Amino acid sequence: MPALQLRLRTTCSTCGHTIPLVSAHLPIACPACDAASPVDARAFSWVARERVTERGATEGTTLLGVAEPSDVKCAICGAVAAEEAIERGLVRSELRCGCGNVITVRKVPDGIDRNGWWSALVGETSREKPAASATPVAFECPECGGALQVDGTTRTPTCTSCNTRVHLPDALWRALRPAPNAEPFYLWVRGDRSDGWEARRSRALFVSLTVAGTGTALAVVAGIAATASGYGAGTGFSDVELFFSVLLVSFLAAGVLNVLLSPKHHLT
């Protein structure tokens, strides 16, 4: 199945906490301090390159982790999702596994995949801002002693008595907003698109190697013929120069053909 399993993370620029990404939904909020992460759509450029191959984060990027070729699997039972099921899920925004697990499916945002090569993001966990807790916790304002009813919607609630913004301690915040599990999700491409891309790449490599090999053989033949006929004498053009001239032209032709025939790697 042509997909990349994504295990991604970033580091909060405010508190230094490691933030596991369970989706490509932006912006990303730090589970420790609730600050917005600097990760934007451009940070996914190394992930969204064409071709289903293993890759890691590039130097200097704010988005860390690995992307590995994999089948799309249910996080609960490990069942492999068929391509037809993902296609249907792309229409419905979800697919249902036989175990009852609901797996999200959505089109890859243009900002993440600027070239439109990938078909879907599968298995993301929602990172929407949590709703208010059904059982708010009473907390004493450290400034005036007034009672605060905190519900996890913000880490810095405002005291209604003295109008002070209160920073909730770690233990209370984590109880209200537990850190998400670092579940992988998937970047999926249709099989015909992936196969076509690989076929064009193989064809371009075959043609360029054939041209390079033929050119090398011609260069050898031309050098031998020039030596045997004494072509270099009186022309100011040595046999060695003739050999390397033919060789250079053939290699240049092979390189040009490879560039023209290969599927393009777009830089983002």
QUIPE-V605521 format. One record per pair of residues at least 4 apart in sequence whose C-alpha atoms are under 6 Angstrom apart, sorted by the first residue. I is the first residue (numbers start at 1). J is the second residue. D is the distance in whole Angstrom. If there is no record, write none. Layout:
i->(I	I)
j->(J	J)
d->(D	D)
This chain:
i->(1	2	2	3	3	3	3	4	4	4	4	4	4	5	5	5	5	5	6	6	6	6	7	7	7	8	8	8	9	9	9	9	9	10	10	10	10	11	11	11	11	12	12	12	20	22	22	22	23	23	28	28	29	29	29	29	30	30	31	41	41	43	44	45	48	52	53	54	54	55	56	57	57	72	72	73	73	73	73	74	74	89	89	89	89	90	90	93	93	94	94	94	95	95	96	96	97	103	104	104	104	105	105	106	106	107	108	108	110	118	119	119	120	121	121	122	123	124	132	132	133	136	136	136	137	137	138	138	139	139	140	140	140	140	141	141	152	155	156	156	156	157	157	158	158	158	159	159	173	174	191	192	200	201	201	204	204	204	208	208	209	210	211	211	212	212	212	215	215	216	218	219	219	219	222	223	223	226	226	226	232	232	232	241	244	257	258)
j->(71	189	191	69	70	187	188	67	68	69	70	186	187	67	68	70	185	186	67	184	185	186	65	66	184	21	64	65	19	20	21	64	65	18	19	63	64	16	17	18	19	16	17	37	182	124	125	183	124	125	36	37	34	35	36	37	34	35	179	111	112	63	112	268	113	69	69	67	68	67	66	64	65	80	81	78	79	80	81	78	79	93	94	95	105	105	106	105	106	103	104	105	102	103	101	102	101	123	122	123	124	121	122	120	121	120	120	121	114	189	188	189	188	186	187	186	185	185	151	153	151	149	150	151	149	150	148	149	147	148	145	146	147	148	145	146	176	168	165	166	167	165	166	163	164	165	163	164	177	178	195	196	262	262	263	258	261	262	254	258	213	214	215	254	250	251	254	247	250	247	222	243	246	247	226	239	243	230	231	239	237	238	239	245	248	261	262)
d->(5	6	6	6	6	6	4	6	5	4	6	6	5	5	5	6	6	5	5	5	5	6	6	6	5	5	6	4	5	4	5	5	6	6	5	5	6	6	6	5	6	5	5	6	5	6	5	6	5	6	6	5	5	6	5	6	5	5	6	5	5	6	6	6	6	6	6	6	4	5	5	5	6	6	6	5	5	4	6	5	5	5	5	5	6	5	6	5	6	5	4	5	6	5	6	5	5	5	6	5	6	6	5	5	5	5	5	6	5	5	6	5	5	6	5	5	5	5	5	6	5	6	5	5	6	5	6	5	6	5	5	6	5	6	5	5	5	6	6	5	5	6	6	6	5	4	5	5	6	5	6	6	6	5	6	5	5	5	4	5	6	6	6	5	6	5	5	6	5	6	6	5	5	5	6	6	5	6	5	6	5	5	6	6	6	6	6)
